Amino acid sequence: MTTLLNELIEKLKTNVKGHVVLPDDPNYDEVRQIWNARIDRRPAVIVQCTQADDVARAIAFAQENKLEISIRGGGHNVAGTAVCDNGVMIDLSMMKNVRIDAEKRRAYVEAGATLGDFDSAAQVHGLATPSGNVSETGIAGLTLGGGFGWLSRKYGMTIDNLVSAGVVTADGNKIQASETENADLFWAIRGGGGNFGVVTEFEFKLHPVGPEILAGLIAFPFSQAKQILTQYRKFVESAPDELTVWVLFCKAPPLPFLPENVHGKEVVLLPVFYVGDIAEGEKQIEPLGRFGDAYGEQIGVHPYVEWQQAFNAMLSHGARYYWKSHNLTELRDEVLDTIVNFADKLPLPQCVISLILVDGAPSRVPANATAYYHRDVKFLLNTDGRWEDVAQDEIGIQWSRAFFQATAPYASAGSYVNFMTEEEGDRVAAVYGANYDRLVQIKKRYDPDNIFHLNQNIKPQS
Ligand code: FAD
């Protein structure tokens, strides 16, 4: 590093309220590490911001020194775009404040908060906003890409509940984005990811939720997989928005309600969630157990916050991950057969195929209302490749890609940007469909030099 750069770093250290972390610092490795251990990058400078002014200074520092910028919210993006090699990592993980205005049903959430930080603050008042299914995920990246979770069928995507956001733009300005202020930017950040600036705070609508909800798992033998899927397809056609059911194909974890001889064998798991009256929920859920000869089920009344953590262990920090995801507007017989074929041969013990139901309130929002375009999607079909040993990278990655290719003929257009891996830049235009050209225009206006390009990048020229 040149003397000049050293001097500028010293100045940066003095100017920011947060911390500047450098490769020689003892906590450097801890701070640069993100959820996906497959991603191992070394930023030149990490700025742990504590306020919007820190963010503006970090952006200016990067530009003065012609360094790339990556933005870290919760560090959970599978593509690992939160961290860069030799650039400036703007780390928001110290900005975790969540303020709830219970009377107005509004939440003000700093961009380093996790879903867990947000949920626990809102649930004190019996309130919540739809988000994801693992509480350690960052609210920032999740929101900016769209955001689906257990409450989405009833209350929409996370972006459908966004009221405003504080943004630091490429030129260092701190501005608000909402329906009435910088409305084009507000439109773009609802699905367009981190392309347009660094969001420092989100304002969300809140809804009465729980605090207790009905949720749990039903497990079926893998031999009945096709029958379960066929019945599932029919059932969800008329399921109320309060009820969300996903399908997971995995090797059975040692869950207490599963017979021991099933542990480690392929099973079909139905995670089930009902928001609303518990007795009505029990009635709605009851037919699911008759899809086949269930090994068992563990459905009960849980605090919403607890259910939001139910999948944390399955997707914990520090393993190696590679995902592939399709949008589906229908479940054709052929796709069900392909799922069953692949789920029969999960290559590694922690690999999962998941079918995620997203139809409901999200689909009732017009495709051009926000940057998130594919509102007609009913399911997301994912391979959640996960393993621990670097020597297994090729096995996990090739399996994910093979499943993705085999199911591609039955998928609909685009993809969910938050599930895309690092080499899928060529899919970005398809993600945004007819909204893409407008996003390019907004990118030109707010980030003409594309300084925010370490993401699923929308380039300022078409
Ligand atoms: P980070 O890796 O910190 O950030 C990802 C990218 O978002 C950054 O590179 C940057 O481009 C952008 N970004 C982040 N913060 C900011 C900011 N403040 N300003 C501007 N840009 C920013 N998604 C769902 O919708 N539903 C789910 O149920 C769900 N479950 C998940 C479970 C797990 C275990 C994981 C790992 C992911 C899950 N996701 C889910 C996907 C999730 O939405 C994305 O991974 C998302 O990017 C995570 O946000 P983050 O802040 O943790 O990511």
Boltz pocket constraint, residues with backbone or C-beta under 6 A from the ligand:
constraints:
  - pocket:
      binder: B
      contacts: [[A, 35], [A, 70], [A, 71], [A, 72], [A, 73], [A, 74], [A, 75], [A, 76], [A, 77], [A, 78], [A, 80], [A, 81], [A, 82], [A, 83], [A, 92], [A, 111], [A, 131], [A, 132], [A, 133], [A, 134], [A, 136], [A, 137], [A, 138], [A, 139], [A, 140], [A, 141], [A, 142], [A, 143], [A, 144], [A, 145], [A, 146], [A, 147], [A, 148], [A, 149], [A, 193], [A, 194], [A, 195], [A, 197], [A, 198], [A, 199], [A, 200], [A, 315], [A, 418], [A, 419], [A, 454], [A, 455], [A, 456]]
      max_distance: 6.0
